[in-house]
Amino acid sequence: MTKTSSKPLCVQIRERLLSQIEQSADGDRLPTEFELADRFGVSRLTVHKVMNELHRDGYVLRRRGLGTFVSRGNRKVHTNGVQRANGSIIIAYADWFSYDIWAKVEAAERLALKHDMFLANYKITQETMYREFTRLVDEYEDIRGIIVIPPGGAASDQQIRTLSRFGVPVVLLVATAPFSAQNVFTVSQDFYSIGREAVSALHGEGHAKLAYVATEPWNYACKEELRGMREEVRELGLRRDALVCPKQHTEPWANAPQRSYELTADMLSKHKPTGLIYDSFPTAVAGIRAVQEGPEALADRVRITLTAPWAGMEHYLSPAPLIVAANIDAIVEHAFDILVKPRRRKEHTFLVKPTVSAAR
């Protein structure tokens, strides 16, 4: 280490170790604290302090009796170090930018503060998914419950079984097929009702040719939304082909807006729908561009419907969309009700009804 540098020794060591971590594979074993102290020419206490910080920030994993290992995947994010009177809650979510995730995490932070609880954030990455989740749960002796927002809006049967073994209530903020697992619950939008409301609203405005541009990973929520759309089409007495839905969908971690643009352009060319339904704000923006670049005869007649608002940005889209969605705060509040008020519950699935509104 350079003692003449303006940076403190701890900062210099941290930078050197982060550089080494970036060049290492996930799970690689790092040198011992004694070896690092000898390498950097500093005391073991200085190295110990840096390693504790890296462990706290999720860059390394420290395993008693085994050593310290690189953690390039899942990140634990500790928003504060205050011990709360009523215990801790872990919230796990995909490590990608999503307003829906951000809004749910923000609502969870408000509710944790309200209930005097500590909220520990766990980011799920593409590389490691839930691999280190069990170890994090073991770190919290006062854990009251877990909230999970699965990547791609889906949780496998194996993941649900694993979550049920933690011995505390687990709430998945995702629509899932019926399952039987002790301590595991789901709270989500009522996607079947969203599908029905979207078709009803568009038909009420005179649109007889509709398209569901499902660019989120194809999961149970998408299937329920499409089921609701088809049921409403049937009850309105429309032909089955009044609603089209492409069979190509986006994989988790893929470029959903690009897929949306391609699907919208293809449907406008082949089917000429005037009512388009999107399941996220970015994909709706991409779809609008495809509309604007598509057949001129359709551009002025197309009506966009969005089932996932984005921090009010939907009000600045042109043409202005219809909004069909459930309140995010209500979803998270219901999850907290399950976690902070433990009682025997016969139902494991809770659905929040949507509302229909027009962007201003």
RODO-2510 file (C-alpha; in nm, 4 decimals, decimal comma):
residues 360
     n   res          X          Y          Z
     1     m     0,0000     0,0000     0,0000
     2     t     0,1087     0,3573    -0,0669
     3     k     0,1217     0,5383     0,2663
     4     t     0,1855     0,8683     0,0856
     5     s    -0,1472     0,8400    -0,0997
     6     s    -0,4277     1,0775    -0,0009
     7     k    -0,6601     0,7763     0,0284
     8     p    -0,6838     0,5940     0,3635
     9     l    -0,5263     0,2463     0,3720
    10     c    -0,8689     0,0811     0,4119
    11     v    -0,9938     0,2473     0,0929
    12     q    -0,6828     0,1404    -0,0999
    13     i    -0,7165    -0,2199     0,0177
    14     r    -1,0860    -0,2267    -0,0656
    15     e    -1,0183    -0,1008    -0,4191
    16     r    -0,7457    -0,3627    -0,4710
    17     l    -0,9703    -0,6422    -0,3445
    18     l    -1,2685    -0,5288    -0,5540
    19     s    -1,0414    -0,5373    -0,8591
    20     q    -0,9405    -0,8934    -0,7715
    21     i    -1,3030    -0,9912    -0,7141
    22     e    -1,4017    -0,8556    -1,0565
    23     q    -1,1432    -1,0845    -1,2150
    24     s    -1,2496    -1,3897    -1,0123
    25     a    -1,5253    -1,6406    -1,0663
    26     d    -1,8221    -1,6690    -0,8340
    27     g    -1,7251    -1,8957    -0,5434
    28     d    -1,3463    -1,8530    -0,5749
    29     r    -1,1678    -1,8684    -0,2418
    30     l    -0,9817    -1,5521    -0,1372
    31     p    -0,6525    -1,5432     0,0587
    32     t    -0,6733    -1,5457     0,4388
    33     e    -0,6620    -1,2218     0,6361
    34     f    -0,3073    -1,3049     0,7488
    35     e    -0,2002    -1,3563     0,3846
    36     l    -0,3637    -1,0297     0,2763
    37     a    -0,2091    -0,8387     0,5672
    38     d     0,1337    -0,9677     0,4631
    39     r     0,0690    -0,8840     0,0960
    40     f    -0,0421    -0,5263     0,1664
    41     g     0,2019    -0,4627     0,4508
    42     v    -0,0702    -0,3688     0,7001
    43     s    -0,2088    -0,5118     1,0239
    44     r    -0,4561    -0,7989     1,0231
    45     l    -0,7039    -0,5702     1,2041
    46     t    -0,7062    -0,3346     0,9027
    47     v    -0,7703    -0,6228     0,6622
    48     h    -1,0382    -0,7631     0,8936
    49     k    -1,2227    -0,4302     0,8845
    50     v    -1,2179    -0,4212     0,5017
    51     m    -1,3332    -0,7830     0,4703
    52     n    -1,6224    -0,7160     0,7063
    53     e    -1,7317    -0,4257     0,4857
    54     l    -1,7109    -0,6400     0,1702
    55     h    -1,9116    -0,9123     0,3442
    56     r    -2,1717    -0,6569     0,4545
    57     d    -2,2022    -0,5236     0,0983
    58     g    -2,2421    -0,8730    -0,0465
    59     y    -1,9171    -0,8978    -0,2447
    60     v    -1,7812    -1,1880    -0,0408
    61     l    -1,9175    -1,4715     0,1709
    62     r    -1,7458    -1,5634     0,4964
    63     r    -1,7878    -1,9266     0,6013
    64     r    -1,6713    -2,0234     0,9472
    65     g    -1,3831    -2,2695     0,9327
    66     l    -1,3726    -2,2655     0,5509
    67     g    -1,2616    -1,9164     0,4492
    68     t    -1,3833    -1,6196     0,2450
    69     f    -1,5291    -1,6638    -0,1037
    70     v    -1,6173    -1,4361    -0,3959
    71     s    -1,9887    -1,3599    -0,4336
    72     r    -2,0441    -1,2259    -0,7856
    73     g    -2,4138    -1,3095    -0,7892
    74     n    -2,6814    -1,2261    -0,5347
    75     r    -2,6347    -0,9022    -0,3394
    76     k    -2,7577    -0,8314     0,0082
    77     v    -2,8473    -0,4656     0,0523
    78     h    -2,8716    -0,3413     0,4096
    79     t    -3,0539    -0,0103     0,4116
    80     n    -2,9591     0,0568     0,7739
    81     g    -2,8052    -0,1175     1,0704
    82     v    -3,0738    -0,0377     1,3260
    83     q    -3,2218    -0,3276     1,5191
    84     r    -3,5979    -0,2875     1,5115
    85     a    -3,8199    -0,3808     1,8045
    86     n    -4,0559    -0,6066     1,6098
    87     g    -3,8038    -0,8132     1,4149
    88     s    -3,6885    -0,8367     1,0539
    89     i    -3,8455    -0,9026     0,7160
    90     i    -3,6518    -1,0048     0,4060
    91     i    -3,7696    -0,8856     0,0655
    92     a    -3,6166    -1,0644    -0,2357
    93     y    -3,6529    -0,9350    -0,5911
    94     a    -3,4897    -0,9483    -0,9345
    95     d    -3,1813    -0,7330    -0,9851
    96     w    -3,3126    -0,5400    -1,2846
    97     f    -3,4747    -0,1993    -1,3294
    98     s    -3,8499    -0,2207    -1,2903
    99     y    -4,0891     0,0437    -1,1625
   100     d    -4,3224    -0,2296    -1,0368
   101     i    -4,0419    -0,3775    -0,8242
   102     w    -3,9223    -0,0357    -0,7078
   103     a    -4,2742     0,0674    -0,6045
   104     k    -4,3305    -0,2553    -0,4109
   105     v    -3,9941    -0,2300    -0,2325
   106     e    -4,0604     0,1357    -0,1488
   107     a    -4,4033     0,0468    -0,0099
   108     a    -4,2453    -0,2350     0,1933
   109     e    -3,9897     0,0082     0,3394
   110     r    -4,2672     0,2445     0,4504
   111     l    -4,4647    -0,0376     0,6096
   112     a    -4,1588    -0,1840     0,7830
   113     l    -4,0905     0,1560     0,9392
   114     k    -4,4549     0,1855     1,0413
   115     h    -4,4427    -0,1536     1,2165
   116     d    -4,0960    -0,0855     1,3666
   117     m    -3,9375    -0,3704     1,1690
   118     f    -3,6057    -0,4002     0,9841
   119     l    -3,6307    -0,4678     0,6091
   120     a    -3,3377    -0,6581     0,4521
   121     n    -3,3149    -0,6384     0,0716
   122     y    -3,1943    -0,9402    -0,1280
   123     k    -3,1342    -0,8987    -0,5017
   124     i    -3,1828    -1,2062    -0,7193
   125     t    -2,9442    -1,2184    -1,0150
   126     q    -2,9515    -1,4186    -1,3372
   127     e    -2,6399    -1,6121    -1,2419
   128     t    -2,7273    -1,7423    -0,8981
   129     m    -3,1009    -1,6938    -0,8444
   130     y    -3,1833    -1,8148    -0,4894
   131     r    -2,8575    -1,9996    -0,4171
   132     e    -2,7470    -1,7866    -0,1213
   133     f    -3,0965    -1,7084     0,0018
   134     t    -3,1027    -1,9826     0,2647
   135     r    -2,7776    -1,8568     0,4157
   136     l    -2,9162    -1,5037     0,4419
   137     v    -3,2290    -1,6284     0,6170
   138     d    -3,0085    -1,8080     0,8707
   139     e    -2,8333    -1,4789     0,9540
   140     y    -3,1509    -1,3216     1,0929
   141     e    -3,2486    -1,4689     1,4275
   142     d    -3,5466    -1,2334     1,4615
   143     i    -3,6939    -1,2917     1,1143
   144     r    -4,0730    -1,2519     1,1033
   145     g    -4,1346    -1,3269     0,7372
   146     i    -4,0218    -1,3132     0,3755
   147     i    -4,1581    -1,1300     0,0700
   148     v    -4,0493    -1,2580    -0,2722
   149     i    -4,0948    -1,0934    -0,6136
   150     p    -3,9711    -1,3734    -0,8442
   151     p    -3,7843    -1,2939    -1,1686
   152     g    -4,0130    -1,3286    -1,4685
   153     g    -4,3183    -1,3274    -1,2432
   154     a    -4,3001    -1,6998    -1,1722
   155     a    -4,1933    -1,9357    -0,8942
   156     s    -4,1336    -2,3043    -0,9611
   157     d    -4,2824    -2,5817    -0,7485
   158     q    -3,9335    -2,6574    -0,6174
   159     q    -3,8792    -2,2948    -0,5138
   160     i    -4,2160    -2,2882    -0,3366
   161     r    -4,1291    -2,6089    -0,1477
   162     t    -3,7930    -2,4608    -0,0463
   163     l    -3,9539    -2,1399     0,0790
   164     s    -4,2074    -2,3370     0,2834
   165     r    -3,9265    -2,4929     0,4909
   166     f    -3,8085    -2,1690     0,6507
   167     g    -4,0678    -2,1889     0,9276
   168     v    -4,1897    -1,8298     0,8843
   169     p    -4,4644    -1,6887     0,6606
   170     v    -4,3522    -1,6335     0,3001
   171     v    -4,5532    -1,4113     0,0639
   172     l    -4,5005    -1,4300    -0,3117
   173     l    -4,6085    -1,1098    -0,4872
   174     v    -4,6938    -1,3056    -0,7998
   175     a    -4,9901    -1,4915    -0,9458
   176     t    -4,9380    -1,8677    -0,9269
   177     a    -5,1363    -2,1784    -1,0021
   178     p    -5,3015    -2,3317    -0,6938
   179     f    -5,0508    -2,5099    -0,4685
   180     s    -5,0327    -2,6643    -0,1241
   181     a    -4,7339    -2,5485     0,0792
   182     q    -4,7339    -2,4624     0,4468
   183     n    -4,6452    -2,1010     0,5319
   184     v    -4,6415    -1,9857     0,1666
   185     f    -4,8989    -1,7342     0,0397
   186     t    -4,9484    -1,5317    -0,2773
   187     v    -5,0777    -1,1762    -0,3102
   188     s    -5,1148    -1,0312    -0,6581
   189     q    -5,3300    -0,8399    -0,8973
   190     d    -5,6404    -1,0245    -1,0149
   191     f    -5,5095    -1,0808    -1,3676
   192     y    -5,8248    -1,2593    -1,4824
   193     s    -6,0274    -0,9498    -1,3922
   194     i    -5,7668    -0,7260    -1,5573
   195     g    -5,8133    -0,9169    -1,8835
   196     r    -6,1900    -0,8852    -1,8693
   197     e    -6,1843    -0,5160    -1,7775
   198     a    -5,9362    -0,4332    -2,0558
   199     v    -6,1489    -0,5971    -2,3261
   200     s    -6,4693    -0,4464    -2,1869
   201     a    -6,3218    -0,0942    -2,1804
   202     l    -6,1883    -0,1172    -2,5372
   203     h    -6,5109    -0,2648    -2,6702
   204     g    -6,7040     0,0124    -2,4961
   205     e    -6,5053     0,2626    -2,7027
   206     g    -6,5997     0,0837    -3,0239
   207     h    -6,2917    -0,1329    -3,0815
   208     a    -6,3833    -0,4691    -3,2310
   209     k    -6,0364    -0,5970    -3,3243
   210     l    -5,8056    -0,6371    -3,0247
   211     a    -5,4514    -0,7630    -2,9600
   212     y    -5,2785    -0,8725    -2,6405
   213     v    -4,9072    -0,7934    -2,6798
   214     a    -4,7779    -1,0198    -2,4020
   215     t    -4,4103    -0,9294    -2,3820
   216     e    -4,3535    -1,0316    -2,0206
   217     p    -4,2225    -1,3889    -1,9757
   218     w    -4,5176    -1,6198    -2,0388
   219     n    -4,6360    -1,7294    -1,6953
   220     y    -4,9485    -1,8000    -1,4956
   221     a    -5,0379    -1,4290    -1,4715
   222     c    -5,0271    -1,3922    -1,8506
   223     k    -5,2407    -1,7035    -1,8946
   224     e    -5,4983    -1,5744    -1,6465
   225     e    -5,5064    -1,2342    -1,8161
   226     l    -5,5616    -1,3981    -2,1554
   227     r    -5,8284    -1,6255    -2,0066
   228     g    -6,0138    -1,3203    -1,8782
   229     m    -5,9880    -1,1504    -2,2184
   230     r    -6,1259    -1,4527    -2,4001
   231     e    -6,4095    -1,4897    -2,1516
   232     e    -6,5091    -1,1255    -2,1997
   233     v    -6,4881    -1,1610    -2,5797
   234     r    -6,7233    -1,4585    -2,5557
   235     e    -6,9731    -1,2825    -2,3289
   236     l    -6,9757    -0,9765    -2,5560
   237     g    -7,0761    -1,2017    -2,8447
   238     l    -6,7642    -1,1245    -3,0472
   239     r    -6,5932    -1,3709    -3,2778
   240     r    -6,3007    -1,5600    -3,1254
   241     d    -6,0628    -1,4014    -3,3777
   242     a    -6,1625    -1,0565    -3,2463
   243     l    -5,8711    -1,1056    -3,0063
   244     v    -5,5234    -1,2015    -3,1254
   245     c    -5,2274    -1,2913    -2,9054
   246     p    -4,8836    -1,3753    -3,0498
   247     k    -4,7282    -1,7026    -2,9397
   248     q    -4,3786    -1,5530    -2,9213
   249     h    -4,2886    -1,4158    -2,5803
   250     t    -3,9905    -1,2681    -2,3976
   251     e    -3,7598    -1,4765    -2,1817
   252     p    -3,6555    -1,3449    -1,8380
   253     w    -3,3682    -1,0913    -1,8563
   254     a    -3,4300    -1,0371    -2,2318
   255     n    -3,5071    -0,7141    -2,4245
   256     a    -3,8841    -0,6868    -2,3834
   257     p    -3,9290    -0,3470    -2,5605
   258     q    -3,7579    -0,4776    -2,8751
   259     r    -3,9857    -0,7826    -2,8757
   260     s    -4,2874    -0,5562    -2,8234
   261     y    -4,1915    -0,3388    -3,1206
   262     e    -4,1506    -0,6433    -3,3446
   263     l    -4,4751    -0,8101    -3,2336
   264     t    -4,6781    -0,4910    -3,2656
   265     a    -4,5465    -0,4181    -3,6151
   266     d    -4,6216    -0,7758    -3,7215
   267     m    -4,9774    -0,7714    -3,5843
   268     l    -5,0588    -0,4328    -3,7339
   269     s    -4,9505    -0,5692    -4,0705
   270     k    -5,1370    -0,9009    -4,0479
   271     h    -5,4438    -0,8379    -3,8294
   272     k    -5,4918    -0,4580    -3,8150
   273     p    -5,6122    -0,4389    -3,4517
   274     t    -5,7179    -0,0990    -3,3151
   275     g    -5,7180    -0,1959    -2,9457
   276     l    -5,3728    -0,2937    -2,8140
   277     i    -5,3121    -0,4268    -2,4605
   278     y    -4,9615    -0,4136    -2,3058
   279     d    -4,8345    -0,5552    -1,9778
   280     s    -4,5576    -0,3026    -1,9025
   281     f    -4,4815     0,0639    -1,9635
   282     p    -4,1562     0,0135    -2,1639
   283     t    -4,3271    -0,2329    -2,3972
   284     a    -4,6187     0,0067    -2,4451
   285     v    -4,3742     0,2827    -2,5460
   286     a    -4,2132     0,0488    -2,7988
   287     g    -4,5568    -0,0508    -2,9263
   288     i    -4,6571     0,3118    -2,9754
   289     r    -4,3509     0,3654    -3,1902
   290     a    -4,4473     0,0634    -3,4015
   291     v    -4,7964     0,2120    -3,4404
   292     q    -4,6574     0,5481    -3,5462
   293     e    -4,4332     0,3824    -3,8033
   294     g    -4,7060     0,1446    -3,9228
   295     p    -5,0012     0,1864    -4,1606
   296     e    -5,1178     0,5492    -4,1564
   297     a    -5,4819     0,4444    -4,1711
   298     l    -5,4495     0,2741    -3,8306
   299     a    -5,2340     0,5245    -3,6434
   300     d    -5,5188     0,7645    -3,5605
   301     r    -5,7589     0,4840    -3,4631
   302     v    -5,5396     0,2785    -3,2283
   303     r    -5,6117     0,2824    -2,8539
   304     i    -5,3446     0,1604    -2,6121
   305     t    -5,4356    -0,0137    -2,2864
   306     l    -5,1702    -0,0555    -2,0170
   307     t    -5,1959    -0,3012    -1,7258
   308     a    -4,8858    -0,1768    -1,5386
   309     p    -4,8566     0,1987    -1,4630
   310     w    -4,5096     0,3533    -1,4344
   311     a    -4,4750     0,6351    -1,1790
   312     g    -4,7284     0,8494    -1,3626
   313     m    -4,5287     0,8449    -1,6865
   314     e    -4,8231     0,6799    -1,8614
   315     h    -4,9988     1,0184    -1,8553
   316     y    -4,7384     1,1555    -2,0978
   317     l    -4,7839     0,8886    -2,3636
   318     s    -4,9412     0,9857    -2,6929
   319     p    -5,1960     0,8608    -2,7721
   320     a    -5,3146     0,8580    -2,4106
   321     p    -5,3722     0,5000    -2,2876
   322     l    -5,6374     0,3361    -2,0782
   323     i    -5,5020     0,2101    -1,7436
   324     v    -5,6297    -0,1184    -1,5997
   325     a    -5,4376    -0,2176    -1,2861
   326     a    -5,4587    -0,2879    -0,9148
   327     n    -5,3117    -0,0558    -0,6533
   328     i    -4,9529    -0,1565    -0,5678
   329     d    -4,9725    -0,0247    -0,2107
   330     a    -5,2791    -0,2413    -0,1485
   331     i    -5,0878    -0,5501    -0,2645
   332     v    -4,7923    -0,4873    -0,0310
   333     e    -5,0183    -0,3914     0,2603
   334     h    -5,1973    -0,7248     0,2264
   335     a    -4,8596    -0,9028     0,2274
   336     f    -4,7589    -0,7254     0,5494
   337     d    -5,0912    -0,8143     0,7075
   338     i    -5,0050    -1,1802     0,6551
   339     l    -4,6533    -1,1392     0,7983
   340     v    -4,7176    -0,9211     1,1030
   341     k    -5,0491    -1,0756     1,2106
   342     p    -4,9767    -1,4485     1,2205
   343     r    -5,2897    -1,6596     1,2366
   344     r    -5,4118    -1,9772     1,0810
   345     r    -5,5343    -1,9056     0,7287
   346     k    -5,7302    -2,1468     0,5136
   347     e    -5,6717    -1,9440     0,1985
   348     h    -5,3231    -1,9161     0,0485
   349     t    -5,4090    -1,6954    -0,2516
   350     f    -5,5226    -1,3325    -0,2276
   351     l    -5,6185    -1,1261    -0,5333
   352     v    -5,6482    -0,7470    -0,5517
   353     k    -5,9107    -0,6195    -0,7972
   354     p    -5,8126    -0,3677    -1,0681
   355     t    -5,9606    -0,0309    -1,1508
   356     v    -6,0036     0,1270    -1,4949
   357     s    -5,8966     0,4852    -1,5617
   358     a    -5,7956     0,7032    -1,8546
   359     a    -5,4557     0,8681    -1,8690
   360     r    -5,4900     1,2431    -1,8361
***
